[in-house]
């Protein structure tokens, strides 16, 4: 039975990579629900279900004001706060069964902030350059799987094609498995 997997990330700067991830998940027969955390814009490569303005509104802010300030640190904080609030309500409403995101340090901060708002047992995968070091700030006490990207999330190449495909397989396998009753 098809499940719905949430793809969360900065589609403004990583649209190509998320489009590839989306295609790999859909090739396994699953549906996708997409959330753009990018404050600079979006993508035309695939349909986006929730844009960054909704995330910023969840944090009580304005995307236009955030753009005008041009303060990356503040943008990350606002997007983290809004993403955590929004992702929990979307999960509670049954919009998705598992979540995956990818990117560098800023993206990993935002993606895992949203993931930490979800209950234990919800499949969570983050592909990041940050996964090769101390991941405790990203994972905290949650069951987030951190997968090293090996290379920067900067286009589809011979290495990223493998890593993103394996990450898609991981999240698909996680949502497909039935959990036995105790």
Buried (B, 14 or more C-beta within 10 A) or exposed (E): EEBBBBBBBBBBBBBBBBBBBBBBBBEBEBEBBBBBBBBEBBBEBBEBBBBBBBBBBBBEBEBEEBBEEEEEEEBBBBBBBBBBBBBBEBBEEEBBBBBBBBBBEBBBBBBBBBBBBBEEEBBBBBBBBBBEEEBEEBBEEBBBBBBBBEBBBBEBEEEBEEBBBEBBEBBBEBBBEEEEEE
